Amino acid sequence: MNIAVVGTGYVGLVTGTCFAETGNHVICVDIDANKVQMMKDGKVPIYEPHLDVLFERNIRQGRLSFTTDLASAIKDAQIIFLALPTPPGEDGSADLKYVLGVADDLGKIITDYKVIVDKSTVPVGTAEKVHAALAKNAKEDLFDVVSNPEFLREGFAVDDFLKPDRVVVGTSSARAQKVMEDLYKPFVRQGNPIIFMDERSAELTKYAANAFLATKITFMNEIANFCERVGADVDKVRIGMGTDTRIGKRFLFPGIGYGGSCFPKDVQALAKSGNDAGYEFQIIKSVMEVNELQKTSIIPKIKAHFGGDLKGKHFALWGLAFKPDTDDIREAPALYVIDALTAAGATVTAFDPEAMANVKKVKGDKCNFANDEYEALNGADALIIATEWALFRTPDFKRVGELLKDKVIFDGRNLYDLDEMNGLGYTYVSVGRQTVGSKKTANV
Ligand SMILES: NC(=O)c1ccc[n+]([C@@H]2O[C@H](COP(=O)([O-])OP(=O)(O)OC[C@H]3O[C@@H](n4cnc5c(N)ncnc54)[C@H](O)[C@@H]3O)[C@@H](O)[C@H]2O)c1
């Protein structure tokens, strides 16, 4: 099939590349001319494991190309994917200006039947709005609008796309349903379902899934906070709970809050959609409040250790991306930690394997950057860990201890074993577990 993907970010580029990998001809469109030039030059503009191999192969074999010109990209396409941003507007709702703007443009230029697929995360009722935007200029028999939310995880995006747990397709058109079924057939050969439903249910499925996962993490963060106050160990509680198959083991790891380009904005947008429909989501409201506090929950622990005053202290920070295996820093807890530390008069030297260039753009003046994880430690009063990159899991603790002024680690991701840290002579403060090695630090 000929496919156009409009918006070539994390979702659009993975979508386009993976569809090309199954033999389709894909043209990816973006308004960012620099990004398009970079991709034409054969460079992947984001860090996403395994994407580069597929990207290079499909360009070389002539199935994947890039342009800034919407009209030429969609001319021969049977399917047009919209993978456009839906950032939070001022009131927390998803801003649909990119999606509806492109729908408007498409209405003016389509001349034969196209399936127009909304892959962006959009509120209930958006397919109807996209339909209306197209219908202003295009005849109704020239298009169908389909909702096909994307569930990929950054860091696992290629695997998730090639072998999805399920594909959700919202459509009321039998013609569009057949096109979508044919397109996705190669991705579900192991028997995972393509679930067809109406457009509104498909749109809500994405928000419900993300809000549920954000709730699961947040619930565990609250259990961890409680563990700290009553002397329980959240690792043990987590294993004890997670082995119940009704609960499951995943998404139970506590830490310094969720971030990223999806959970914060999607949870907020669902709450706003609820308000608009006269329904107040109590759980969602609490999840947002708890996560807001959790992002800087490590700061009082650091302050307690240093007698309440961080002025003139210097910290090493390991991890900037909102999670490992991505360079995405949108709503990353590390950014909130940097802000809180610098506001308290401290300085920070950070290291992240992939996300430093992005952080330099937004926090360049507030933070120093190191060439590797050990250089970041030089002369620091303590190490803070904000992202659980595999690289940080088994450091040379002897070297870490020699480079730090004092052997103190504040771990927002629970990477290390308490007994081991105790044995190595560290003061080690983590989340939902007892502090080892020091009486000075309160786990507050
Ligand atoms: N990132 C994820 O993990 C993820 C997962 C599932 C769903 N989503 C959803 O997918 C959508 C896209 O997310 P993303 O992370 O890929 O965003 P992104 O910001 O990485 O990419 C969006 C791209 O669209 C381009 N763009 C903006 N206006 C355009 C226009 N008029 N024409 C062409 N291109 C235009 C931007 O230049 C950018 O390259 C959002 O709704 C998001 O919520 C994201």
The ligand as an ORCA input file, in Angstrom:
! r2SCAN-3c Opt
* xyz 0 1
  N       5.740      9.559     22.196
  C       5.043      8.492     22.585
  O       5.552      7.603     23.268
  C       3.592      8.333     22.181
  C       2.978      7.078     22.321
  C       1.655      6.943     21.942
  C       0.955      8.036     21.456
  N       1.571      9.250     21.349
  C       0.801     10.373     20.789
  O       1.189     10.537     19.422
  C       1.148     11.929     19.064
  C       2.510     12.361     18.542
  O       3.443     12.210     19.600
  P       5.021     12.269     19.369
  O       5.649     11.933     20.663
  O       5.370     11.498     18.161
  O       5.204     13.841     19.078
  P       6.503     14.587     18.546
  O       6.422     15.944     19.098
  O       7.708     13.742     18.764
  O       6.274     14.639     16.957
  C       5.302     15.387     16.306
  C       5.845     15.827     14.955
  O       4.806     16.496     14.234
  C       5.400     17.558     13.506
  N       4.371     18.501     13.076
  C       3.742     19.460     13.808
  N       2.827     20.103     13.024
  C       2.892     19.535     11.803
  C       2.193     19.776     10.578
  N       1.273     20.689     10.462
  N       2.521     19.007      9.510
  C       3.490     18.053      9.605
  N       4.165     17.786     10.738
  C       3.880     18.527     11.828
  C       6.436     18.114     14.455
  O       7.407     18.886     13.760
  C       7.004     16.819     15.056
  O       8.106     16.335     14.312
  C       0.686     12.671     20.319
  O      -0.705     12.813     20.284
  C       1.072     11.710     21.437
  O       0.277     11.871     22.577
  C       2.882      9.419     21.690
*
